[in-house]
Amino acid sequence: MAISSLILGNLFIVNIIFAFVIIFFERQNASTTWAWLMVLVFLPIVGFILYLIFNQNFRRKRMFEWPDQEKVGIKDRINEQLEAIEQNDFAFKSGITEAYKDQIYMHLKNDGAILTEDNKVDIFTDGREKFDALLEDIRQATDHIHVQYYIIHDDGLGTELIEAVTEKAKEGVDVRVLYDYMGSRGVSSHFYKALKEAGGLVEVFFPHFHLNYRNHRKLVIIDGKVGYVGGFNVGDEYLGLDEKFGYWRDTHLRTEGNMVHALQTRFILDWNQASKKHDFAYEQRFFPEMAGTGHVGAQIVSSGPNNEWQQIRNGYLKMIQSARKYIYLQTPYFIPGDTVQDALEIAALSGVDVRIMIPDKPDHMFVYWATLSNIGGLLKAGAKVYVYENGFVHAKTLVTDDAVASVGTANFDIRSFSLNFEVNAFLYDDQTARALRQAFEKDIHRSKQLTLEAYQQRSLTIKIKESISRLLSPVL
């Protein structure tokens, strides 16, 4: 009995120490602090282990390095654009980019996201169409192919992609493939054997450790001229072949123009973090000069736990605050945190047409219930909520006022805002914004509207699940 009491006493002391560390040294937001305190209090031993595994702090660490970055001229262009905007001397090519110059300035100042206005953008909402286009671009590659996905499964689609880049490697094309360790767990390294034998390079992000901090980015760059960014991973389920989820509704972009250079830089930084043997040296072929044939203004914005500011979240927040007519949001997970939640509710209360689309089925149960718990306030404020019933909606799309939109890898949740490494394209163009709005409106016909009356009639069991999930949402 005395030994048991001593053990319990020591556990209590350890918990007090860790609670002190969390509150006074980690400097996390209040909701995250309270969530971890609950875990430590109710799971004294397990909570201690979970904290050590999942709560490593990368903030302000210089994780992504590329010594040759100066040769691309990125810092010079950032400073030139900042100075021009500050002096009201920036030669904007459209009224929309000029109207959103404060948001453009924010991304420039805090993330180094250069504005380019010569881009051509194609939107994909169907997996087969997206991967058919990607595979065709791969077949046309002559110099290099850079592939980065959170998930690459060793199934039909994964095999199709790896075989395609393997054939190009045999032809002498420079092929690099980067995947996330946790996202692609269960896939044997043997899956990449033929690619490596053909001269291709394969790297993995954060193997074995840092379980709570994942590289959720999805990028492909081909010959420095064509880029892909968006929500689709690589696997048969993204073609709608998984019976559990059915049709997979996502959004992905194919881009041409100088925004591809920003995608290339992002890939190189991520590759150098993961690679211990094959770091990039600057070569002009990775950044070919091109005369863009499009008119879309764009910034490529990255965020991660190493950043002081939540760059993508702040971009979302700025779009919401600037909206005057409508806000259309598609997301598989809706755990935005108080600041963004309040901004959406204020917009709805102010008469802005706020519409949110979420899935009707979970792929992560706690996140699903936490999503539903956050919907109530928006319904009360007058927002319209749609539950997508034609399979699973995985798109990470925000569009406002037929003017500005964001498409990328970041969900509308705390994990994407502060724990995952993410990348989004912020697009300033009326035609692109209209196309994304129309895609949303088309999806409404495949959804049911969740009314406030129906929401208030949910069962006590569901309410309990929502409450528990909401308390844990900062660490989900």
C-alpha positions in Angstrom: 0.0 0.0 0.0 2.8 2.4 0.9 4.6 1.7 -2.4 1.4 2.3 -4.4 0.9 5.6 -2.5 4.5 6.6 -3.3 4.0 5.8 -7.0 0.8 7.8 -7.1 2.4 10.7 -5.3 5.3 10.7 -7.7 2.9 10.7 -10.7 1.0 13.6 -9.2 4.3 15.5 -8.8 5.3 14.7 -12.4 1.9 15.9 -13.7 2.3 19.2 -11.7 5.8 19.7 -13.2 4.5 19.1 -16.8 1.5 21.3 -16.2 3.9 24.1 -15.1 6.0 23.5 -18.2 3.0 23.6 -20.5 1.6 26.8 -19.0 4.7 28.9 -18.5 7.3 27.6 -21.1 5.5 26.2 -24.1 3.4 29.4 -24.6 0.8 27.7 -26.6 -2.7 29.1 -27.1 -5.1 28.6 -24.2 -7.3 26.0 -25.8 -4.3 23.8 -26.6 -2.9 24.2 -23.1 -6.2 23.2 -21.5 -6.5 20.2 -23.8 -3.1 18.9 -22.8 -3.8 19.6 -19.1 -6.9 17.4 -19.4 -4.9 14.6 -21.0 -2.3 14.8 -18.3 -4.9 14.8 -15.5 -7.1 12.0 -16.7 -4.3 9.9 -18.2 -1.3 10.4 -15.9 1.0 7.8 -17.4 -0.3 7.6 -21.0 -0.8 11.4 -21.1 2.9 11.9 -20.2 4.0 9.6 -23.0 1.6 11.2 -25.5 2.9 14.6 -24.6 6.5 13.7 -25.2 5.6 12.1 -28.6 3.1 14.5 -30.0 4.0 17.9 -28.5 7.5 18.6 -29.7 7.8 22.3 -30.4 9.4 23.3 -33.8 8.4 27.0 -33.7 11.1 29.3 -34.8 13.4 26.5 -35.8 15.1 26.8 -39.2 14.1 23.5 -40.6 14.1 24.3 -44.3 17.4 25.4 -45.7 18.7 26.0 -49.3 22.0 27.8 -49.4 21.6 28.4 -53.2 18.2 30.1 -52.8 19.9 33.5 -53.2 20.8 32.6 -56.8 17.1 32.4 -57.7 16.7 36.1 -56.7 13.8 35.4 -54.4 14.8 37.8 -51.7 15.4 40.6 -54.1 12.0 40.1 -55.7 10.3 40.0 -52.3 12.0 43.3 -51.2 11.2 44.9 -54.6 7.5 44.0 -54.3 7.3 45.1 -50.7 8.9 48.4 -51.3 6.6 49.0 -54.4 3.5 48.3 -52.4 4.6 50.4 -49.4 5.2 53.3 -51.8 1.9 52.8 -53.7 4.1 52.2 -56.8 3.3 48.6 -57.6 2.3 48.0 -61.2 -0.6 45.7 -60.6 -1.9 44.1 -63.8 -5.5 43.8 -62.6 -8.0 45.6 -60.5 -8.5 42.5 -58.3 -4.8 42.2 -57.3 -4.8 45.9 -56.5 -7.9 45.6 -54.5 -6.4 42.9 -52.4 -2.9 44.4 -52.0 -3.1 44.4 -48.2 -3.5 40.6 -48.3 -0.8 40.3 -50.9 1.5 42.4 -48.7 0.7 40.2 -45.7 1.8 37.1 -47.5 4.9 38.8 -48.9 6.0 40.2 -45.6 5.4 37.2 -43.4 5.9 34.3 -45.8 7.9 35.6 -48.7 5.1 34.7 -51.1 5.9 36.5 -54.3 3.0 37.7 -56.4 2.9 36.6 -60.0 0.2 37.7 -62.5 0.9 35.7 -65.6 -0.5 32.3 -64.6 -2.8 29.9 -66.4 -4.8 27.7 -64.0 -6.8 24.6 -64.7 -9.2 23.3 -62.0 -9.8 19.6 -61.4 -12.6 18.3 -59.1 -12.4 14.6 -60.3 -9.6 12.3 -59.4 -9.4 10.4 -62.7 -9.3 13.6 -64.7 -6.6 15.1 -62.5 -4.4 12.0 -62.7 -4.9 11.5 -66.4 -3.7 15.1 -66.9 -0.7 14.5 -64.6 0.3 11.3 -66.2 0.2 12.9 -69.6 2.4 15.8 -68.4 4.8 13.2 -66.9 5.0 11.5 -70.3 5.9 14.8 -71.9 8.7 15.6 -69.4 12.2 16.1 -70.8 14.3 17.3 -67.9 13.0 16.7 -64.4 9.9 15.5 -62.5 9.5 16.4 -58.8 6.7 14.5 -56.9 5.6 15.2 -53.4 2.5 13.7 -51.7 1.4 13.1 -48.1 0.1 9.7 -49.2 1.3 7.4 -51.9 -0.3 4.0 -51.7 1.1 0.9 -53.3 -2.2 0.1 -55.1 -3.4 0.6 -58.7 -3.0 4.4 -58.9 0.2 4.4 -56.9 1.7 1.8 -59.2 0.5 3.7 -62.2 2.2 6.8 -61.1 5.5 5.2 -60.0 5.7 3.1 -63.2 5.2 6.3 -65.2 8.1 8.2 -63.5 10.3 5.1 -63.6 9.9 5.0 -67.4 11.0 8.6 -67.5 14.0 7.9 -65.3 15.1 5.2 -67.7 15.0 7.9 -70.4 17.4 10.0 -68.4 14.8 12.4 -66.9 15.8 13.6 -63.4 13.1 12.1 -61.0 12.7 12.8 -57.3 9.8 11.4 -55.2 9.1 12.7 -51.6 6.5 11.2 -49.4 5.4 11.5 -45.7 6.3 8.6 -43.4 3.1 8.6 -41.5 0.8 9.3 -44.4 2.3 6.5 -46.5 2.9 4.1 -43.6 2.6 0.4 -44.5 4.1 0.9 -48.0 7.3 -1.1 -48.3 10.5 0.5 -49.6 10.5 -2.3 -52.2 7.7 -0.4 -53.9 10.3 2.1 -55.1 13.0 -0.5 -56.1 12.6 -0.2 -59.8 12.5 3.6 -59.7 15.7 3.7 -57.7 17.4 1.2 -60.0 16.4 3.4 -63.0 18.2 6.3 -61.3 15.3 8.0 -59.5 15.7 9.4 -56.0 13.2 8.7 -53.2 13.1 10.4 -49.8 10.8 10.2 -46.8 9.8 13.1 -44.6 10.2 12.7 -40.8 10.7 8.9 -40.6 9.8 7.2 -37.3 9.7 10.3 -35.1 7.7 13.6 -34.8 4.4 11.7 -35.2 2.3 14.7 -34.6 4.0 16.9 -37.3 3.4 15.7 -40.8 4.2 17.0 -44.3 0.7 17.3 -45.7 1.8 19.0 -48.9 0.9 17.7 -52.4 3.1 19.1 -55.2 4.3 18.0 -58.6 6.6 20.1 -60.7 7.5 19.1 -64.3 10.4 20.7 -66.1 10.0 23.8 -64.0 7.1 24.8 -66.3 4.1 22.9 -65.1 2.9 22.6 -61.5 0.2 20.8 -59.5 -1.1 21.6 -56.0 -4.3 20.7 -54.2 -6.0 18.1 -52.1 -5.7 14.8 -54.0 -3.2 12.2 -52.6 -2.2 9.1 -54.6 -4.4 6.0 -54.0 -7.4 4.2 -55.4 -9.7 5.9 -53.0 -9.0 9.2 -54.7 -10.5 7.7 -57.8 -13.7 6.8 -56.0 -12.8 3.1 -55.8 -13.2 2.7 -52.0 -16.6 1.4 -51.1 -16.5 3.1 -47.7 -16.2 6.6 -49.1 -17.6 6.2 -52.6 -17.0 9.1 -55.0 -14.1 11.3 -53.9 -14.8 15.0 -54.4 -11.6 17.1 -54.2 -10.0 20.1 -55.7 -6.6 20.3 -57.4 -4.9 22.9 -59.6 -2.7 22.5 -62.7 -0.6 25.6 -63.2 1.6 27.2 -65.8 3.4 30.5 -65.4 5.8 31.9 -62.9 3.9 30.6 -59.9 5.5 27.3 -60.8 8.8 28.7 -59.6 7.3 29.2 -56.1 6.1 25.6 -56.1 9.6 24.5 -57.2 11.2 26.4 -54.4 8.8 24.8 -51.8 9.6 21.3 -53.1 13.4 21.9 -53.0 13.2 23.2 -49.4 11.2 20.1 -48.3 13.5 17.8 -50.2 16.6 19.2 -48.6 15.0 18.8 -45.2 14.4 15.1 -45.9 17.5 14.2 -47.9 20.8 13.6 -46.2 22.7 12.7 -49.4 21.1 14.4 -52.4 20.7 18.1 -51.6 19.8 20.5 -54.4 22.4 22.8 -56.0 21.0 25.7 -58.0 20.6 25.0 -61.7 18.9 27.3 -64.1 17.0 24.3 -65.6 14.9 24.1 -62.4 13.8 27.8 -62.9 13.5 28.2 -66.7 12.5 31.6 -68.0 9.0 31.6 -69.4 6.5 34.1 -70.7 3.3 33.3 -68.9 0.3 33.0 -71.2 -2.3 33.4 -68.4 -3.7 36.3 -66.4 -4.3 34.8 -62.9 -2.6 36.5 -60.0 -1.3 34.0 -57.5 0.8 33.6 -54.3 2.1 30.2 -53.0 1.8 30.3 -49.2 3.3 27.8 -46.9 2.8 27.1 -43.2 3.9 24.7 -40.5 4.8 24.3 -36.9 8.2 25.9 -37.5 6.6 29.2 -38.4 5.9 32.0 -35.9 2.7 33.0 -37.8 -0.1 30.7 -39.0 0.3 31.9 -42.6 -2.5 30.0 -44.3 -4.9 30.5 -41.5 -4.2 34.2 -41.6 -4.9 34.2 -45.3 -8.2 32.5 -44.8 -9.0 35.0 -42.0 -8.1 38.0 -44.2 -10.4 36.7 -47.0 -13.3 36.2 -44.6 -12.9 39.7 -43.1 -12.7 41.3 -46.6 -15.8 39.5 -48.0 -18.8 41.7 -48.8 -21.0 39.4 -50.9 -20.3 35.8 -50.2 -18.0 33.2 -48.6 -18.1 29.6 -49.9 -16.1 27.1 -48.0 -15.5 23.4 -48.6 -13.6 21.4 -46.1 -13.6 17.8 -44.8 -12.8 19.0 -41.2 -14.1 22.2 -39.6 -12.3 23.0 -36.4 -11.2 26.6 -37.1 -10.5 27.9 -33.6 -12.3 30.8 -32.0 -10.8 33.6 -34.1 -11.8 32.2 -37.5 -15.1 30.8 -36.1 -16.0 34.3 -34.8 -15.0 35.9 -38.2 -17.3 33.6 -40.1 -20.2 34.2 -37.6 -19.7 38.0 -37.8 -19.7 37.8 -41.6 -23.0 35.9 -41.5 -24.5 38.2 -39.0 -23.5 41.1 -41.2 -25.5 39.8 -44.2 -22.7 38.1 -46.1 -23.8 34.9 -47.7 -21.8 32.3 -45.8 -22.0 28.7 -47.1 -20.0 25.8 -45.8 -19.9 22.2 -47.2 -18.8 19.3 -45.1 -18.9 15.5 -45.6 -21.8 13.3 -44.4 -19.4 10.6 -43.3 -16.3 10.5 -41.1 -12.8 9.4 -42.0 -11.6 10.4 -38.5 -14.4 10.0 -35.9 -13.3 12.5 -33.3 -12.7 15.1 -35.9 -16.1 14.5 -37.4 -17.9 15.0 -34.1 -15.8 18.1 -33.4 -16.7 19.5 -36.8 -20.4 19.1 -36.1 -19.9 20.8 -32.7 -18.6 23.9 -34.4 -21.5 24.1 -36.9 -24.2 25.2 -34.4 -22.9 28.7 -33.9 -22.7 29.3 -37.7 -26.3 28.1 -38.2 -27.5 30.4 -35.4 -25.7 33.3 -37.1 -27.5 32.6 -40.4 -24.8 30.6 -42.3 -26.0 27.9 -44.7 -24.4 24.4 -44.1 -24.5 21.7 -46.7 -23.7 18.0 -46.0 -22.2 16.4 -49.1 -23.9 13.1 -49.9 -22.4 12.0 -53.2 -19.4 10.3 -51.5 -16.7 12.2 -49.6 -15.8 15.8 -49.9 -12.1 16.4 -49.3 -11.7 19.7 -51.0 -9.9 22.5 -49.2 -11.4 25.5 -51.0 -12.3 29.0 -50.0 -13.7 31.5 -52.5 -15.2 35.0 -51.9 -16.9 37.7 -53.9 -16.0 36.2 -57.4 -12.6 37.8 -56.8 -10.2 35.8 -54.6 -9.9 32.1 -53.8 -7.6 29.7 -52.0 -7.0 26.0 -53.0 -4.4 23.8 -51.5 -3.6 21.2 -48.9 -4.7 23.0 -45.7 -8.0 21.9 -44.1 -10.1 24.3 -42.0 -8.8 22.9 -38.7 -6.2 23.5 -36.0 -4.0 20.6 -37.2 -3.6 22.2 -40.6 -3.2 25.7 -39.2 -0.5 24.9 -36.7 0.7 21.2 -36.7 1.0 20.1 -40.3 3.3 21.4 -43.0 0.9 22.8 -45.7 0.9 24.8 -48.9 -2.0 26.7 -50.6 -2.4 28.8 -53.7 -4.1 32.1 -53.1 -5.6 33.2 -56.4 -6.7 36.7 -57.4 -8.9 36.4 -60.5 -12.6 36.7 -61.2 -12.8 33.9 -63.8 -11.1 31.4 -61.5 -13.2 32.5 -58.5 -16.4 32.1 -60.5 -15.4 28.6 -61.7 -14.8 27.6 -58.1 -18.1 29.1 -56.9 -19.9 27.3 -59.7 -18.3 24.0 -58.7 -19.6 24.6 -55.2 -23.1 25.4 -56.4 -23.1 22.2 -58.5 -22.2 20.2 -55.4 -25.1 21.7 -53.6 -27.4 19.6 -55.8 -25.6 16.5 -54.4 -25.9 17.7 -50.8 -28.6 18.2 -48.1 -28.9 21.4 -46.3 -28.5 21.1 -42.5 -31.0 23.5 -40.9 -30.8 24.9 -37.4 -34.0 23.1 -36.5 -32.6 19.7 -37.6 -29.3 20.4 -35.8 -31.1 21.2 -32.5 -32.9 17.9 -32.7 -29.8 15.7 -32.6 -29.7 13.1 -29.8 -28.1 13.4 -26.4 -25.5 10.8 -27.4 -24.4 12.9 -30.3 -24.2 16.0 -28.1 -22.0 14.2 -25.7 -19.7 12.9 -28.5 -19.5 16.5 -29.8 -18.7 18.0 -26.4 -15.9 15.5 -25.8 -14.4 15.9 -29.2 -14.6 19.7 -29.0 -12.6 19.7 -25.8 -9.9 17.5 -27.4 -10.0 19.3 -30.8 -6.9 21.4 -30.2 -4.8 18.3 -30.1 -6.6 16.1 -32.5 
